[in-house]
Amino acid sequence: MRKMKTRLVGVALAVAAGMAASAANAASLVNGSFEVGADPGSFTTLGNGSTAVNGWTVKGNGVDYIGTYWQAAHGVRSIDLSALNGGSIQQTIATVIGKTYKVTFWLAGNPDGGLGEKLAATSVSGDWVNTFSFDVGPANTKQNMGFGGVGAAVRSSRRKQALAFA
């Protein structure tokens, strides 16, 4: 059976960007688990340019801001990066040039999107891109999303970096 590759549907980003050489060089990320913002109820679709999730800006074709629709990795909220078509979220954070930061987050695939591999990409100011995958299987349900932690290191080349998930 051929695996279908699609954009990741359902990324809960308990995102942590920080701790390079010392706590003094840690990047300060706002609202990493998406708990602060308008109550999405079950879920609500946010369009390009939306700032309804405090600290984050929606780009592209929009995202779904998930409330009670499925289990979150942390707290009660998460982001579905696909919505109707692929979108992204981003936040600009202050960094120290030359320092290495670790970006970590929790990742799962929307079981409504069918079985198979789902993909997500991260970038920092468009310079660094990494792709992560999640294989949605029969055991993944809205009550048991199967979130897994992933991450990568990135070296800062600017004082302000736009951290994006797509």
Contacts in CASP RR format, 6 or more apart in sequence:
PFRMAT RR
TARGET T0000
AUTHOR 0000-0000-0000
METHOD contacts of the structure
MODEL  1
MRKMKTRLVGVALAVAAGMAASAANAASLVNGSFEVGADPGSFTTLGNGS
TAVNGWTVKGNGVDYIGTYWQAAHGVRSIDLSALNGGSIQQTIATVIGKT
YKVTFWLAGNPDGGLGEKLAATSVSGDWVNTFSFDVGPANTKQNMGFGGV
GAAVRSSRRKQALAFA
3 116 0 8 1.000
3 117 0 8 1.000
3 135 0 8 1.000
4 116 0 8 1.000
4 117 0 8 1.000
5 117 0 8 1.000
5 119 0 8 1.000
6 82 0 8 1.000
6 113 0 8 1.000
6 116 0 8 1.000
6 117 0 8 1.000
6 118 0 8 1.000
6 119 0 8 1.000
7 81 0 8 1.000
7 82 0 8 1.000
7 86 0 8 1.000
7 118 0 8 1.000
7 119 0 8 1.000
7 120 0 8 1.000
7 166 0 8 1.000
8 81 0 8 1.000
8 82 0 8 1.000
8 107 0 8 1.000
8 109 0 8 1.000
8 118 0 8 1.000
8 119 0 8 1.000
8 120 0 8 1.000
8 132 0 8 1.000
8 133 0 8 1.000
8 134 0 8 1.000
9 80 0 8 1.000
9 81 0 8 1.000
9 82 0 8 1.000
9 109 0 8 1.000
9 110 0 8 1.000
9 112 0 8 1.000
9 113 0 8 1.000
9 118 0 8 1.000
10 64 0 8 1.000
10 66 0 8 1.000
10 70 0 8 1.000
10 78 0 8 1.000
10 79 0 8 1.000
10 80 0 8 1.000
10 81 0 8 1.000
10 82 0 8 1.000
10 107 0 8 1.000
10 108 0 8 1.000
10 109 0 8 1.000
10 110 0 8 1.000
10 118 0 8 1.000
10 145 0 8 1.000
11 78 0 8 1.000
11 79 0 8 1.000
11 80 0 8 1.000
11 81 0 8 1.000
11 105 0 8 1.000
11 106 0 8 1.000
11 107 0 8 1.000
11 108 0 8 1.000
11 109 0 8 1.000
11 120 0 8 1.000
11 165 0 8 1.000
12 33 0 8 1.000
12 34 0 8 1.000
12 66 0 8 1.000
12 72 0 8 1.000
12 73 0 8 1.000
12 74 0 8 1.000
12 77 0 8 1.000
12 78 0 8 1.000
12 79 0 8 1.000
12 105 0 8 1.000
12 106 0 8 1.000
12 107 0 8 1.000
12 108 0 8 1.000
12 145 0 8 1.000
12 147 0 8 1.000
13 32 0 8 1.000
13 33 0 8 1.000
13 34 0 8 1.000
13 78 0 8 1.000
13 79 0 8 1.000
13 89 0 8 1.000
13 105 0 8 1.000
13 106 0 8 1.000
13 165 0 8 1.000
14 32 0 8 1.000
14 33 0 8 1.000
14 73 0 8 1.000
14 74 0 8 1.000
14 105 0 8 1.000
14 106 0 8 1.000
15 29 0 8 1.000
15 32 0 8 1.000
15 33 0 8 1.000
15 103 0 8 1.000
15 104 0 8 1.000
15 105 0 8 1.000
15 163 0 8 1.000
15 165 0 8 1.000
16 29 0 8 1.000
16 32 0 8 1.000
16 102 0 8 1.000
16 103 0 8 1.000
16 104 0 8 1.000
16 105 0 8 1.000
17 27 0 8 1.000
17 29 0 8 1.000
17 93 0 8 1.000
17 101 0 8 1.000
17 102 0 8 1.000
17 103 0 8 1.000
17 104 0 8 1.000
17 163 0 8 1.000
18 25 0 8 1.000
18 26 0 8 1.000
18 27 0 8 1.000
18 29 0 8 1.000
18 101 0 8 1.000
18 102 0 8 1.000
18 103 0 8 1.000
19 25 0 8 1.000
19 26 0 8 1.000
19 101 0 8 1.000
19 102 0 8 1.000
20 26 0 8 1.000
20 96 0 8 1.000
20 99 0 8 1.000
20 100 0 8 1.000
20 101 0 8 1.000
20 102 0 8 1.000
20 156 0 8 1.000
21 99 0 8 1.000
21 100 0 8 1.000
25 96 0 8 1.000
25 99 0 8 1.000
26 101 0 8 1.000
27 93 0 8 1.000
27 94 0 8 1.000
27 95 0 8 1.000
27 101 0 8 1.000
27 161 0 8 1.000
28 93 0 8 1.000
28 94 0 8 1.000
29 91 0 8 1.000
29 93 0 8 1.000
29 163 0 8 1.000
30 54 0 8 1.000
30 55 0 8 1.000
30 56 0 8 1.000
30 91 0 8 1.000
31 37 0 8 1.000
31 53 0 8 1.000
31 54 0 8 1.000
31 55 0 8 1.000
31 56 0 8 1.000
33 72 0 8 1.000
33 73 0 8 1.000
33 74 0 8 1.000
33 75 0 8 1.000
33 77 0 8 1.000
34 53 0 8 1.000
34 56 0 8 1.000
34 65 0 8 1.000
34 77 0 8 1.000
34 78 0 8 1.000
34 79 0 8 1.000
35 75 0 8 1.000
35 76 0 8 1.000
35 77 0 8 1.000
36 53 0 8 1.000
36 54 0 8 1.000
36 55 0 8 1.000
37 52 0 8 1.000
37 53 0 8 1.000
37 54 0 8 1.000
38 44 0 8 1.000
38 52 0 8 1.000
38 65 0 8 1.000
39 67 0 8 1.000
40 65 0 8 1.000
40 66 0 8 1.000
40 67 0 8 1.000
40 77 0 8 1.000
41 67 0 8 1.000
41 68 0 8 1.000
42 66 0 8 1.000
42 67 0 8 1.000
42 68 0 8 1.000
42 69 0 8 1.000
43 64 0 8 1.000
43 65 0 8 1.000
43 66 0 8 1.000
43 67 0 8 1.000
43 69 0 8 1.000
43 80 0 8 1.000
44 52 0 8 1.000
44 64 0 8 1.000
44 65 0 8 1.000
45 62 0 8 1.000
45 63 0 8 1.000
45 64 0 8 1.000
45 65 0 8 1.000
45 83 0 8 1.000
45 84 0 8 1.000
46 52 0 8 1.000
46 53 0 8 1.000
46 58 0 8 1.000
46 62 0 8 1.000
46 63 0 8 1.000
46 64 0 8 1.000
46 65 0 8 1.000
46 83 0 8 1.000
47 58 0 8 1.000
47 60 0 8 1.000
47 61 0 8 1.000
47 62 0 8 1.000
47 63 0 8 1.000
47 83 0 8 1.000
48 58 0 8 1.000
48 59 0 8 1.000
48 60 0 8 1.000
48 61 0 8 1.000
48 62 0 8 1.000
49 57 0 8 1.000
49 58 0 8 1.000
49 59 0 8 1.000
50 57 0 8 1.000
50 58 0 8 1.000
50 62 0 8 1.000
51 57 0 8 1.000
51 58 0 8 1.000
52 58 0 8 1.000
52 65 0 8 1.000
53 65 0 8 1.000
53 79 0 8 1.000
53 89 0 8 1.000
55 91 0 8 1.000
56 89 0 8 1.000
56 90 0 8 1.000
56 91 0 8 1.000
57 89 0 8 1.000
57 90 0 8 1.000
57 91 0 8 1.000
58 87 0 8 1.000
58 88 0 8 1.000
58 89 0 8 1.000
59 87 0 8 1.000
59 88 0 8 1.000
59 89 0 8 1.000
59 90 0 8 1.000
59 164 0 8 1.000
59 166 0 8 1.000
60 86 0 8 1.000
60 87 0 8 1.000
60 88 0 8 1.000
61 83 0 8 1.000
61 84 0 8 1.000
61 85 0 8 1.000
61 86 0 8 1.000
61 87 0 8 1.000
62 83 0 8 1.000
62 84 0 8 1.000
62 85 0 8 1.000
62 86 0 8 1.000
62 87 0 8 1.000
62 88 0 8 1.000
63 79 0 8 1.000
63 80 0 8 1.000
63 81 0 8 1.000
63 82 0 8 1.000
63 83 0 8 1.000
63 87 0 8 1.000
63 88 0 8 1.000
63 89 0 8 1.000
64 79 0 8 1.000
64 80 0 8 1.000
64 82 0 8 1.000
64 83 0 8 1.000
65 77 0 8 1.000
65 79 0 8 1.000
66 72 0 8 1.000
66 77 0 8 1.000
66 78 0 8 1.000
66 79 0 8 1.000
66 80 0 8 1.000
67 76 0 8 1.000
67 77 0 8 1.000
67 78 0 8 1.000
68 76 0 8 1.000
69 142 0 8 1.000
70 78 0 8 1.000
70 110 0 8 1.000
70 111 0 8 1.000
70 142 0 8 1.000
70 143 0 8 1.000
70 145 0 8 1.000
71 142 0 8 1.000
71 143 0 8 1.000
71 144 0 8 1.000
71 145 0 8 1.000
71 147 0 8 1.000
72 78 0 8 1.000
73 106 0 8 1.000
73 108 0 8 1.000
73 145 0 8 1.000
73 147 0 8 1.000
73 148 0 8 1.000
74 106 0 8 1.000
79 89 0 8 1.000
79 165 0 8 1.000
80 110 0 8 1.000
81 87 0 8 1.000
81 88 0 8 1.000
81 89 0 8 1.000
81 120 0 8 1.000
81 165 0 8 1.000
81 166 0 8 1.000
82 110 0 8 1.000
86 166 0 8 1.000
87 166 0 8 1.000
88 164 0 8 1.000
88 165 0 8 1.000
88 166 0 8 1.000
89 164 0 8 1.000
89 165 0 8 1.000
90 162 0 8 1.000
90 163 0 8 1.000
90 164 0 8 1.000
90 165 0 8 1.000
91 162 0 8 1.000
91 163 0 8 1.000
92 160 0 8 1.000
92 161 0 8 1.000
92 162 0 8 1.000
92 163 0 8 1.000
93 160 0 8 1.000
93 161 0 8 1.000
93 163 0 8 1.000
94 159 0 8 1.000
94 160 0 8 1.000
95 101 0 8 1.000
95 156 0 8 1.000
95 158 0 8 1.000
95 159 0 8 1.000
95 160 0 8 1.000
95 161 0 8 1.000
96 156 0 8 1.000
96 159 0 8 1.000
97 156 0 8 1.000
97 157 0 8 1.000
97 158 0 8 1.000
97 159 0 8 1.000
98 155 0 8 1.000
98 156 0 8 1.000
98 157 0 8 1.000
99 155 0 8 1.000
99 156 0 8 1.000
100 153 0 8 1.000
100 154 0 8 1.000
100 155 0 8 1.000
100 156 0 8 1.000
101 153 0 8 1.000
101 154 0 8 1.000
101 155 0 8 1.000
101 156 0 8 1.000
102 151 0 8 1.000
102 152 0 8 1.000
102 153 0 8 1.000
102 154 0 8 1.000
103 122 0 8 1.000
103 124 0 8 1.000
103 151 0 8 1.000
103 152 0 8 1.000
103 153 0 8 1.000
103 154 0 8 1.000
103 163 0 8 1.000
104 149 0 8 1.000
104 150 0 8 1.000
104 151 0 8 1.000
105 122 0 8 1.000
105 149 0 8 1.000
105 150 0 8 1.000
105 151 0 8 1.000
105 165 0 8 1.000
106 147 0 8 1.000
106 148 0 8 1.000
106 149 0 8 1.000
106 150 0 8 1.000
107 120 0 8 1.000
107 132 0 8 1.000
107 134 0 8 1.000
107 147 0 8 1.000
107 148 0 8 1.000
107 149 0 8 1.000
107 150 0 8 1.000
108 134 0 8 1.000
108 136 0 8 1.000
108 140 0 8 1.000
108 145 0 8 1.000
108 146 0 8 1.000
108 147 0 8 1.000
108 148 0 8 1.000
109 118 0 8 1.000
109 134 0 8 1.000
109 136 0 8 1.000
109 140 0 8 1.000
109 145 0 8 1.000
110 118 0 8 1.000
110 136 0 8 1.000
111 136 0 8 1.000
111 137 0 8 1.000
111 140 0 8 1.000
111 141 0 8 1.000
111 142 0 8 1.000
111 145 0 8 1.000
112 142 0 8 1.000
113 136 0 8 1.000
114 136 0 8 1.000
115 136 0 8 1.000
115 137 0 8 1.000
115 138 0 8 1.000
116 135 0 8 1.000
116 136 0 8 1.000
116 137 0 8 1.000
117 133 0 8 1.000
117 134 0 8 1.000
117 135 0 8 1.000
117 136 0 8 1.000
118 133 0 8 1.000
118 134 0 8 1.000
118 135 0 8 1.000
118 136 0 8 1.000
119 131 0 8 1.000
119 132 0 8 1.000
119 133 0 8 1.000
120 131 0 8 1.000
120 132 0 8 1.000
120 133 0 8 1.000
120 134 0 8 1.000
120 165 0 8 1.000
120 166 0 8 1.000
121 129 0 8 1.000
121 130 0 8 1.000
121 131 0 8 1.000
121 132 0 8 1.000
121 165 0 8 1.000
121 166 0 8 1.000
122 128 0 8 1.000
122 129 0 8 1.000
122 130 0 8 1.000
122 132 0 8 1.000
122 152 0 8 1.000
122 163 0 8 1.000
122 164 0 8 1.000
122 165 0 8 1.000
122 166 0 8 1.000
123 129 0 8 1.000
123 130 0 8 1.000
123 162 0 8 1.000
123 163 0 8 1.000
123 164 0 8 1.000
123 166 0 8 1.000
124 154 0 8 1.000
124 156 0 8 1.000
124 161 0 8 1.000
124 162 0 8 1.000
124 163 0 8 1.000
124 164 0 8 1.000
125 157 0 8 1.000
125 158 0 8 1.000
125 161 0 8 1.000
125 162 0 8 1.000
126 162 0 8 1.000
126 164 0 8 1.000
127 157 0 8 1.000
128 154 0 8 1.000
130 151 0 8 1.000
130 152 0 8 1.000
132 150 0 8 1.000
132 151 0 8 1.000
134 148 0 8 1.000
139 146 0 8 1.000
140 146 0 8 1.000
END
